[in-house]
């Protein structure tokens, strides 16, 4: 980190700001009503079961449109998520490509187009390019893109905004131009745009983005929480300067193991569990456990085991692996719930406690117990 002024040195951080998108037309920023509640989707279980803090003092959620996610499988604290979605007074509409677990419980399912069936624009994560994803085949049947569904819904309810009148290509073109990246015709010709700032800017050789040009080591998170999803009182225990902050789900005598739920190699997200080749390569859900830990518990390779915590418990198979630290177990994810015995998947165990400073869930911060069966 001390070599941050030199190429290859320093620390890599999120580079999303280099794209400086103007999302006015995409998100209707010019007409946004600040009184409309915005929720942390990782807290969807608490939201749908009526947690007063998550509802921000407002009424219960009684209707939901789900796009680009599969919360009945991927959201943390699954028992609470399932309880929320199974409410009799909740109307659920799911816009999906596959019959996911969330789509299966919907009141209405809308078929969604695949990425090769609609025009889209992408920004790199981990690299610095804007790329065009043009439609190369027609969407079958009644499949529609997110943009088409939102625009059609807006017309049904009488909502007016210039973005609703644009085609996907027009919306991409407007966004590119107003973000300073030229137009759609130019992007089509070049195929991508390299957005990497100059060496001086990306390595801060002329100073940091503060009035004094210095790097500020002491953030004022308590008074400047960007989202409002985190209780400001949580920051009372935070160190004033960068240091270890002991706020993890610590292993205890009752829960001596730490669970990691990292993605399986062929399961980038739950969509990939719909492909036979991915399912075949992964085999079945299991837990990787150090042989010495397994021996202490009387667990053999391939044996059925039960793991759990205060949120619930699930059953799956053990896989002995000496490449994991003792006291740590790994369950590569994310398998559908119905791949597990009893229909309860790994996210029954993961917590939805909001993580500082901006919220979200800590999927790899879970203390559990393990029992041989």
HELIX and SHEET records of a PDB file:
HELIX    1   1 UNK A   16  UNK A   19  5                                   4    
HELIX    2   2 UNK A   24  UNK A   27  1                                   4    
HELIX    3   3 UNK A   29  UNK A   31  5                                   3    
HELIX    4   4 UNK A   41  UNK A   43  5                                   3    
HELIX    5   5 UNK A   44  UNK A   48  1                                   5    
HELIX    6   6 UNK A   71  UNK A   74  1                                   4    
HELIX    7   7 UNK A   78  UNK A   85  1                                   8    
HELIX    8   8 UNK A  101  UNK A  104  1                                   4    
HELIX    9   9 UNK A  115  UNK A  117  5                                   3    
HELIX   10  10 UNK A  146  UNK A  157  1                                  12    
HELIX   11  11 UNK A  162  UNK A  165  5                                   4    
HELIX   12  12 UNK A  168  UNK A  178  1                                  11    
HELIX   13  13 UNK A  184  UNK A  190  1                                   7    
HELIX   14  14 UNK A  199  UNK A  202  1                                   4    
HELIX   15  15 UNK A  221  UNK A  223  5                                   3    
HELIX   16  16 UNK A  232  UNK A  237  5                                   6    
HELIX   17  17 UNK A  270  UNK A  274  5                                   5    
HELIX   18  18 UNK A  276  UNK A  282  1                                   7    
HELIX   19  19 UNK A  291  UNK A  297  1                                   7    
HELIX   20  20 UNK A  337  UNK A  339  5                                   3    
HELIX   21  21 UNK A  346  UNK A  348  5                                   3    
SHEET    1   A 3 UNK A  63  UNK A  67  0                                        
SHEET    2   A 3 UNK A  91  UNK A  96  1                                        
SHEET    3   A 3 UNK A 108  UNK A 111  1                                        
SHEET    1   B 3 UNK A 120  UNK A 123  0                                        
SHEET    2   B 3 UNK A 129  UNK A 133 -1                                        
SHEET    3   B 3 UNK A 192  UNK A 194 -1                                        
SHEET    1   C 6 UNK A 286  UNK A 289  0                                        
SHEET    2   C 6 UNK A 312  UNK A 320  1                                        
SHEET    3   C 6 UNK A 304  UNK A 309 -1                                        
SHEET    4   C 6 UNK A 366  UNK A 372 -1                                        
SHEET    5   C 6 UNK A 257  UNK A 260 -1                                        
SHEET    6   C 6 UNK A 328  UNK A 330  1                                        
END                                                                             
